[in-house]
Amino acid sequence: MNYKNLLPVLLLFLAIQANAQLSESQSQAIDSLFLEWNKPFRPGGAIGIMQDGKTVFSKAYGLASMEYLVPNTAGTIFNTASVSKQFTAMGIIVLHQQGKLSVDDDIRIYLPELPDFGETITIRHMLHHTSGLRSLHAMLGLAGWRGDDSRTNEDLNRFMLNQSDLNFKPGDEYNYCNTGYMLMVNIIEKATGEKFPDWMKHTVFEPLGMTNTYVEDNYSRIVANNATSYYQVEENKFERAVEYWGYIGSGNMHSTTSDLLRWLSNFHDPQPDWEAHFQMMQTVDPLNNGEKNNYAFGVVTGSVNSHRTIGHSGSIGGFRSNIITYPDEELSIAILTNFSSSSVGQKSNAISNILMGEPVEEKPVEVRDPVKTIKLSNKTLAAYEGSYWHEKENIARKIYLKNDTLRYYRSASSENPLVPVGKDEFQMADVSDVVSVKFEIKGPDRNMIVTVGDGQPGIFNGFDPTEPSKEELESYTGEFYSQELETTYKIYLKNDSLFYHHARHGDHEMKILKKDVLEGEWPLSNSKYKRNEEDQVTGIRVSNGRVKNLWFEKLK
């Protein structure tokens, strides 16, 4: 054998291996990010890093089971929570590529039992979270589910049959929605004739070499090597998270960091016959008004420190997950943890900073050209004071003058100064983005227009808060029933204060934001009263974030 001819090949191999390894200082810097997780008697997680097609870091910290003192390992299986959505999206993409469905199909082709909302909802809408459908947890919360109550796809399917409205016209807005990804399970099963967990295993996971990844549709099942999750309630105190997550499609795929790194590598080096699939996953479409939506098909497209990224995070019980790939740098990071305060997004960014030569510390706010301010008298500033209401988002803001400066008030713990930059124009200080605030005042009418970065302006209308009379307070009381959720809330008056009562949520005080608008604790977060021509209350429309304007009729 001619060993002389092998020498260049051997040197090339060693060079490739060297490039695929971290330096000692990089490994130590990454390891130091997770030292807290290795303290005695606490949960932790597993971290995997792949660079140039090679796994360069794979370690685990803390306990997979605090009860039995079982440590996490690099091979421990974790619930990936909403990271699961990209796999459901891939299932849809496989069927699209096979011609068995189209992402632009009306979902009622496959789910004819769903109500006709008067608008066409496509699979594409659900992939992008722009369907307008009400989201599972917010909807069931209003129906009476408490945080640790079991919830399943069957629960969702049953409630969806009763829905009569959408949150918004499909394509008009982005609003993160678990419902859409759960309904995709029904679509995949309808198109394939198979159970979703089985089909995903032999169609997606096994072909991609993800041997430790599976869909968990029975949270009572015992599967070896799975971590238990915990909530951190104090610095060194944890409580076990009661498992209630019996739904699939939007979450509850279990996996390991090595399987997830193998998955992420396909975004820059796809396996044979998978290139079109992973390219399609990165599809982004604008909203109906042309505004950008960077939520693609089950993944978020974006950038960190000017480096292009594709990824997703997840949260369920005490499990936290974050996977991200930097396809241009062929760098992928997977973090899976089993405790609630693990800050996986910050950890992932810190790792990328270490590996790409950025400082480990949080980068400072982007330096912008100094704002050219102008001086306005207190008399001029006082003209902008008042309360402002955003009808679409159901939020109130207060503008007031303090120490020669206008203040933008959200709540007792959240307000920012406004700096004048032109006639009727201000810029918000002490925020990470450019937030412009413009006032339009014409006699008694006043509006406030708030624009964040390059986003669409939000219009707030001025209103005058008034102290409600006893008669007005009484008019807010009564029992209110939702046919869509089959549940009743009682609003009552006690010691001149309003409260709501629900059999499962108990009693909570409500606050009047403005006439006929009440604010309460979640899930009855915002209630807008409707009156007839005789000024009698007929019902309320309730919003709580991922449910908007759901109708509750006042019972006689």
N, C-alpha and C positions, 0 to 999 in steps of 0.2 A: 504493500500500500504506500502511495506517495503522500506522506504526512506533510511534506512541504506545500503541496497544493491545498491541503486542508487548513493551513494556518490562516489565510485571509478569511475563509469562511468562519473559523472559530473566533477570530477577532471581531468580525461583523456581528456574530451571535452575542458575544460578550458586550459589545457596544449597545445592542438593542436591549439586552437585559439590564444594563446600567441605566439606560434612559427610562426603563420602566420601574426603576426603584426610586424611593424617596431618599433624600439626604438625611443624615442623622438629625440635623437641626430641624428639618421639616417634620420628621416623625415625632420628635420630642415636643415641638410646638403644637401639633395636632393632639397628641396624647394629653398635653396639659389642659386642653379645653374640657376634658372629661374626668379630671381627677376627682371632682366633687361626686361624680357618680360611683366612685369606687370606695366611698366611705362605708364603714360597717353598717350592716342591717338597713340597706336602702335599695330600691329598684334602680335600674339603669337602662341599658340598651346596647345595640350593636351598630357599628359603623363600618361601612365598606367604601373604598375609593378605588376607582379604575382609571388608569391613565394609559393612553396609547395601546388599548386593548389588553392591558395586564392589570391584575389586582395588585395594588401597591400598598394597601393598608386594609387590614381586616382585624378588628378587635372588638371585644365586648366588655361591658362594665356592669357592676351591680348585680342584683338578684332578679332572676326570672320569677321566683316564688319566695316572698318574704316569709310565708308561713312555714315552708320546709327548707329554707336556706339553700335553695338551688340556684346556682349562679347562671347568669346569661352567658351564652357562648356565641361565637361567630355564626353558628348554625341554628341558633334559637329562632323559632317561628313566631312572628308577631302579627296581630291584626293590623293591616295597612290603612284601615279607615278609608277616607276619600281618595287616597291614591288608587283605590280600586276602580275609580271611574274610567281611567284610561284603558283598562282591560275590557270593560263593557263596551267602550267606544271601539276598541279594536275588533270585538265581536261583530259589531254593526258594519265596520269597514270590510271585514272578510266577506260578509254576505253581500255587500255592495259590489265588491270586486268579482264575486261569483255570479252577479246578475240576479240574485234571489230577492233583492230589494234595492231601493234607491234611497239615499239620505234625504232626497227631496220629496219622498212619498208623504202623503197625508197619513198621520198616525192612525186614523180611523179605518184605513184599509186593513190594518192588522188588529185594531182594537175597536171594532164596530160598536161594542157595548158602551163606549165612552159617550158622554153627552155631546151634542152638537153645540159648541159655544158660539156659533155664528162666524167663526174665524178658522182658517186652515192652519193647523199646527203640523209642521213637518218634523221628521226625525232630526233634520239639521238644526231646527230650533231647539230641540231638547239637548242635543250635543253641546250647543253653545250657551245653554242656560238663558235662552231668550224666548221660551215658549209661552210665558205668562201663566203657566200652571202654578197652583199653590204648592208650597213645599211641605213635605211630610211632617217634619217635627213641629213646625209652626202651626200647621193645621190640626194635628192631633193634640197639641198643647191646648189650643182653644177648645177642643172637644172634651177635654178633661184629663188627658194623659199627663201624668207627672213624669219628672225627669228619668226615673228608673223603671217606668212601666214598660213591659215587653211590647214591641211593635214589629209587625211583619209585613211582607208584601201583600198578604191577604187583607190585612187591615187597610192598607192604602187602596187596594182595588175596590173594597167595599165602599169606602168614603168617596172615591172618585165618581161612582155611579150617581151620587147625590149632588155633585157640584153643578152650579148653574152659571158661574161667572169665572172669568180669568182675572189675574192681577193687572194685566195690560194686554194690548194687542200684540200678537206674536211678532217679534222682531223689533218692537219699539224700545225695549229696555233689556239690560242684563240684570238678572236677579237669580243668584245661585239657587238651584232647585234640585233637591234629591229626588223628587217625584219623577222627573223626566228620565233619570237613569234607572230608576226602578221599573218604569213602564217599558224601557228597552228590553228588560228581561222577558216580559210578555211577548214583545215583538220577535225576539230571537227564538223563543220557544215555538211561536206560531210559524215562523219561517222554516225552522229545522225539524219540528216534530220531536225534539229531544228536550230533556231537562237542562236548564242553563248550566248547572255545575258540571254535569257530565260532558256537555258539548264544549264548554270552555276548556276542559282538561285535555280532550283529544284534538281540539282544533287550534288552540292558541298556546296553552302552557307547554304541553309535551313537544310540539314541533319546534318551539323556541328554546327547548332545553331547560325549562323552569320546573324541575322535578319536585321542588318543595313548595309549590304554590298551588292553592286550591280555593274554591269558593265555599265558604262556610254558611250553609243554610239551616244549620241546627246548632244554636249556641250552647246547648246542653251536651253536645257530643264531646267525648274525651279523645283528644288527639295528642300523641306524645310530642314532647319538645316544644309545646306552646307556652309562651309567657303569660302570666297573670298581670292585670293592670291595676294601678293604684292612683288615687288622688293624693296630692300633697296638700295637707291642711295647715301645717305649720312647718317651721324650718326643718325639724327632724321627726316629723310625725306624718304618717301615711295611713290612708284608709283604702281598703279594697273596693274597687269599682264593681257594683252589682251589674251583672251582664243582662242587658235588656235588648240588645241589638240582634233581632231575628230577621233582618231584611237583607236583601242582596241586590246587586246592580249598582247602587250608589256607594256601597261599602262592603266590608266584611269579606274581603279576599285576604287570605293569610299568606305570608311569604317570608323569605329570608333576604338579607342584604346581598348575598351572592347571586340569588335569582334576579333580584331587581337590577343589579349592575349588568347582568347578562342582557336583560330587557333594554336598559338604557343604551347599551352599546349599539343597538340597531338604529338609533337616530343618526349616527355618523358612519356606521359600518354594518348595514343591514344584512341579515342572513339571506341566502339564495331564495328568490321568489317573494321576499318580504319588502323590498325597497318601496314599491308603490304604496303599500299599506302604511308604512311609517311616514312616508311623505304626506299622505292624505291626512294623517293624524294632526299635522301642523296647519291644517286649513283654518284660516281666520276670515270672517265675514263681517262687514260693517253692520251697524244697526240701521233701521229704516231711515233714520235722519242722516246717515253717512258717518256717524260717530264711530270711532274705532272700538272694537271689542277684541281683546287679546286672549280670550278663552277660546282655544281651538277645539279639537275633538278629544275631550277628556284630559287635556293638558293645557297648562298656561304657558304661553310664549312671551318672552320678555328679555331683559338683560340685567346683568349685575356688573357694575363697574365697566360698562360698555361692552361686556362680553355677552354674546347671544346665548340665551338659555331656553330650555324646555323642561318643565317639571310640574310637580304638584305636591301639596301637603295634605295631611289628614289628621283627624281627631275624633276619637270615639272612646267613651269611658276614660280611662287613664292612658290609653295608647295615643302616641303622637308619632307621626311619620313625615319624612320629607325626602323626596328623591328629586334630583336635578341633574341634567347633563348640559355641558358646554360643548356642543357638537364641533365647533370650529377648533377647539383645543383638544378634542377627544378626551375630555375629562368628565367623569361621572361620580356623583356622591350619593350614597344611600344611608339614611339614618332612621333607625327604628327604635322606639323606646316604649317602656311600659310604665311611665309615670307622667302626670299631667303638666308639670312645670319644667319640662325638659328643654324648652326654647330651641327646638330643632332647626327652625329657619335661621336663627342667629348663628347657631353652631355651623350650619352648612356654609353660610356666607363667610364665616371666619376661616373655615378650611380652604375655601376657594381663594381667599386673600393670601393665605400662607403659600399655596401652591402656585399662584400666578404672580407672586412678587408684590402683592399689595400689602399695606400695613394690616396687622391683625385687628387693630382697633377699628371701631366703627368709623367709616369715612365721614368727614365733615360735610355739612350741607353744601351742595354745589354753589361755588362762588358765582354770584351774578353781579352785573354792573350795579354800582351804588344807585339807590333810588333817589331821584331828585325830588325832594319834598318841598312843599310850600307852607307858609305860615298862615293859619286861619285863626280868627278871633274866636273866643269862647261863645260869643253871640252867634256867629256863623255856625260853629260846631253844634250848638244847642238845637239848631233847626233840624238836625238829623236824628235827634233823640226820639225814642219811641219803641213800640213793639211791632214786629213784622212776622207775617205768617206765610209759610210755603204750602200752598194748597195740595200740591201733588205728593209731597213727602210727609205732610202732616206734622210739621215741626215749627216751633216758634223761636224767634231770636229777639233779643233786646239790645238796643243801642243806647248807651248812656255816657255821659261826660264825667270824667274823673281826672283830677290833676292836669287840666288843660289838654286832655287826650280822650278821644272817643274810644269806647270799649265795646267789643263785639261779644255779647254774653250768651252762652249756651246753657250753662248751669253753674251752680256754686263752685264747682271745681274745674270749670272749663270756660275761659274767656281769653281774648287776645286784643291788644291795642290796634287801632287803625291809624295809619299814617297818611295825611293828605298829600296827594301827588298831582292834583289838578282840580278844576272846578267840579264839585260834586263827586270827585273820584278819590278813592283811598286804596292803600295796599295794606294787607294784614301782616303784622309783624309776628316774629317768634313762631313761624311755621316753616315746614320743610319745602313746601311748594309755593309757587307764585299764586296768591289768592287776591284777586282784585274785587273791590266792593264799590259799586256806583249807586248813587241815589238819584231818584227822579221825584222832585217835589213840585206839585202844581196845586197851589191853594191848599185845601184840606187833604188832598190825595197825595200819598207818598208811597213810593216803591223802592225796594232795594234789590239790586242785581248782583249776585255773587258768582264769580267765575273762578274755578280752580284749574290752573295750568291752561291746557288747550281744550278743556272740556266744555260742555254746553253750559250756558249760563242758567243759574237758578233764580227764579223771580219770586221775591217775597213782597207781599202786599201789607201796607201798614194797617194796623187796627188799634183801637183804644180799649184796653182791658177795663172792664167795669166790675164793681162788686155786685154779685148776684143778689137779688132779693130772696126772701124766704120762699115766695111763690115760685120763683125761677128754680131754686134748688129742688123744691118739691116736684117740679115738672120733669126733672132728670131721673126720678125714681121709678121703679117698676120692675117687672120681670120681662126678660128679652130672650126669645127662642130662635135658634138657628135650625131650619129644616135641613140644611146641608150637612150640619155636624150633629144633629139630633141632641142638642144640649141647651141648657138654660142658665142664664146669669141673672142674679137679682142685684139691683142697684138700690141702695137705701140711704136714708139720712140719719145720722147719729151725732148729737151735739153739734149741729150746724156744719158737719163735715159729711161728704159723700163716701160711701164704701161700695165695693162690689163683693158678692158672695157666690161661690161655686161649691157644689158638694165635695169636689175633690181638691180644689185649690184653696178653700177656706175664705177668709175675709181680708180685704186689702183696701187701703184708703185710696181715693181718687182725687185728682187735682183738676180744677178748671183752667184750661189753657186760654180759652177765649169762649165767647158765647157759643153754646152747643158743641163744644169740643172738650172732652175729658181725657185726662191721662191717668193711667194706672200701671201697676206692676204687670210684667209679662205673666200670662199671655194676653190679658185684656189691656194692651199697651195704649191704644188710642181709639176713642169712641166718638164718632161724629153723629150727632143727632139729626134726624129728619123729622120735619113737621108738616102737617097738612095746612090747608088754607085757613083753618080755624085756629092755627098755631098750636095744635095738639101734637104731641110726640107720637110718631107712628113706628119708630124703630131706630136702630143705630147701625152704622157701618164701622166695622172693627178692623184695625190694621195692627200688625205686630212685626213688621219687617218683611218676612217672606210670605205673609198673607196680607192682602190689601183689600179693604172695603168689603169685607164679608158681611152679609146682611143678617141682622138679628131683628125679628119683628117683636114689637111690644105686645105682650099678651093683655087681653082685656081684663 
